[in-house]
Amino acid sequence: MLFERLGENLATAAAKHHGYSARLQPTRSDSLLDGGQNVYRRVRPDIVIYDDGAPVAVLDAKYKPRYTTGGPEPAARNRVSVEDAYQLFFYAE
């Protein structure tokens, strides 16, 4: 929790310094809709940076101790999870 609070404070200060704003854990209901345009799934990243109300960056901490072990060729159990990889590409899109 301490790491999360530090990240929030640093991101908020950096965003403000550069003329942006930051929102902590905003919930978006319009990101994943079904065929009838109904909410299929909500998303809630850790921090979103905005420029005049438009999102320009998503910060979502993915630190897990197992991700830091194993060297240049980590065992499968120490690699980034498929779920975390999907989330990364979703936010990038």
C-alpha positions, -999 to 999 in steps of 0.1 A, spaced: 0 0 0 29 23 8 43 17 -27 9 25 -43 6 58 -23 41 69 -34 32 62 -70 0 82 -67 17 112 -52 46 112 -77 22 108 -107 -1 135 -95 28 159 -89 44 152 -122 12 155 -142 4 188 -126 39 201 -132 35 194 -169 0 209 -172 -19 176 -170 -43 163 -144 -43 128 -128 -72 108 -115 -67 79 -91 -85 47 -98 -112 60 -121 -138 35 -131 -147 34 -168 -179 18 -178 -177 26 -215 -144 7 -223 -159 -28 -230 -194 -29 -244 -214 -58 -257 -232 -60 -291 -261 -40 -277 -238 -12 -264 -244 -23 -228 -216 -24 -203 -199 -57 -206 -170 -51 -181 -158 -21 -162 -121 -13 -159 -103 5 -131 -66 13 -137 -45 27 -108 -39 62 -123 -50 79 -156 -33 111 -168 -55 136 -187 -48 165 -210 -79 187 -211 -102 158 -201 -88 134 -227 -68 104 -213 -32 104 -225 -16 78 -203 -26 49 -181 -5 39 -151 -12 5 -136 13 -10 -113 23 -46 -121 50 -52 -95 49 -88 -83 79 -103 -65 79 -133 -88 84 -111 -118 118 -100 -105 133 -135 -102 147 -159 -127 172 -138 -147 171 -132 -184 152 -164 -191 127 -168 -162 108 -200 -156 72 -199 -168 59 -195 -132 80 -162 -129 69 -147 -161 43 -119 -165 8 -135 -163 -13 -137 -194 -39 -116 -176 -14 -88 -169 -2 -89 -205 -38 -86 -218 -44 -57 -195 -13 -40 -207 -23 -43 -243 -59 -32 -235 -47 0 -219 -23 7 -247 -50 3 -273 
